[in-house]
Amino acid sequence: MSGRFDWPALMRAGMQRLGLRPAEFWALTPVEFRLMLGERQGVPPMARDGLEALLRAFPDRQGEMSDG
């Protein structure tokens, strides 16, 4: 990754797709802008293959009980 922003594409998304005025676009934080574009923040939920990998890496041991 080059570490550079594609400013023309970001500005098109904000001004053409979202209908923002330039001052509104520049006033947004990156998180607000991503939210407006419909991007979700955070880690996606674990899929089945991820759960199965955890089960293989950390199998339950028979006879051990947790005291919660």
Contact map, one row per residue, 1 for C-alpha under 8 A:
11100000000000000000000000000000000000000000000000000000000000000000
11110000000000000000000000000000000000000000000000000000000000000000
11111000000000000000000000000000000000000000000000000000000000000000
01111100000000000000000000000000000000000000000000000000000000000000
00111110000000000000000000000000000000000000000000000000000000000000
00011111110000000000000000000000000000000000000000000000000000000000
00001111111000000000000000000000000000000000000000000000000000000000
00000111111100000000000000000000000000000000000000000000000000000000
00000111111110000000000000000000000000000000000000000000000000000000
00000111111111000000000000000000000000000000000000000000000000000000
00000011111111110000000010000000000000000000000000000000000000000000
00000001111111111000000000000000000000000000000000000000000000000000
00000000111111111100000000000000000010000000000000000000000000000000
00000000011111111111000010000000100000000000000000000000000000000000
00000000001111111111110010000000000000000000000000000000000000000000
00000000001111111111000000000000000000000000000000000000000000000000
00000000000111111110000000000000000000000000000000000000000000000000
00000000000011111111000000000000000110000000000000000000000000000000
00000000000001111111100000000000000000000000000000000000000000000000
00000000000001110111110110000000000000000000000000000000000000000000
00000000000000100011111110000000000000000000000000000000000000000000
00000000000000100001111111000000000000000000000000000000000000000000
00000000000000000000111111100000000000000000000000000000000000000000
00000000000000000001111111110000000000000000000000000000000000000000
00000000001001100001111111110000000000000000000000000000000000000000
00000000000000000000011111110000000000000000000000000000000000000000
00000000000000000000001111111000000000000000000000000000000000000000
00000000000000000000000111111111100000000000000000000000000000000000
00000000000000000000000000111111100000000000000000000000000000000000
00000000000000000000000000011111110000000000000000000000000000000000
00000000000000000000000000011111111000000000000000000000000000000000
00000000000000000000000000011111111100000000000000000000000000000000
00000000000001000000000000011111111110000000000000000000000000000000
00000000000000000000000000000111111111110000000000000000000000000000
00000000000000000000000000000011111111111000000000000000000000000000
00000000000000000100000000000001111111100000000000000000000000000000
00000000000010000100000000000000111111100000000000000000000000000000
00000000000000000000000000000000011111110000000000000000000000000000
00000000000000000000000000000000011111111000000000000000000000000000
00000000000000000000000000000000011001111100000000000000000000000000
00000000000000000000000000000000001000111110000000000000000000000000
00000000000000000000000000000000000000011111000000000000000000000000
00000000000000000000000000000000000000001111100000000000000000000000
00000000000000000000000000000000000000000111110000000000000000000000
00000000000000000000000000000000000000000011111000000000000000000000
00000000000000000000000000000000000000000001111101100000000000000000
00000000000000000000000000000000000000000000111111100000000000000000
00000000000000000000000000000000000000000000011111110000000000000000
00000000000000000000000000000000000000000000001111111000000000000000
00000000000000000000000000000000000000000000011111111100000000000000
00000000000000000000000000000000000000000000011111111110000000000000
00000000000000000000000000000000000000000000000111111111000000000000
00000000000000000000000000000000000000000000000011111111100000000000
00000000000000000000000000000000000000000000000001111111111000000000
00000000000000000000000000000000000000000000000000111111111100000000
00000000000000000000000000000000000000000000000000011111111000000000
00000000000000000000000000000000000000000000000000001111111000000000
00000000000000000000000000000000000000000000000000000111111100000000
00000000000000000000000000000000000000000000000000000111111110000000
00000000000000000000000000000000000000000000000000000010011111000000
00000000000000000000000000000000000000000000000000000000001111110000
00000000000000000000000000000000000000000000000000000000000111110000
00000000000000000000000000000000000000000000000000000000000011111000
00000000000000000000000000000000000000000000000000000000000011111100
00000000000000000000000000000000000000000000000000000000000000111110
00000000000000000000000000000000000000000000000000000000000000011111
00000000000000000000000000000000000000000000000000000000000000001111
00000000000000000000000000000000000000000000000000000000000000000111
